[in-house]
Amino acid sequence: MKLLHKLMNEMKTLDKKTTFLLKRGLLFSLLLSLFSTFLLAFYESLFALPMLFEIGISLLQTSLMFAVMFFICAISFNIIKKEEK
């Protein structure tokens, strides 16, 4: 619980540029995951294309990793920026 409060306080102290990049990155990840979900739903209706399943799962994993990466990079960039001052 203490870690969650510390993480929330870090999110509140992000500057505008970092927040802008974080929001754009998370939006990109969301759009990529929606596209992969569409591919997986399309695969669900057509079982004849197993390659479609592999592409959908790979895109979903990639989009989730992008979301986590943008989040972690925004927080670490903010910490580095604070230490520089």
Secondary structure, 3 states (H helix, E strand, C coil): CHHHHHHHHHHHCCCHHHHHHHHHHHHHHHHHHHHHHHHHHHHHHCCCCHHHHHHHHHHHHHHHHHHHHHHHHHHHHHHHHHHHC
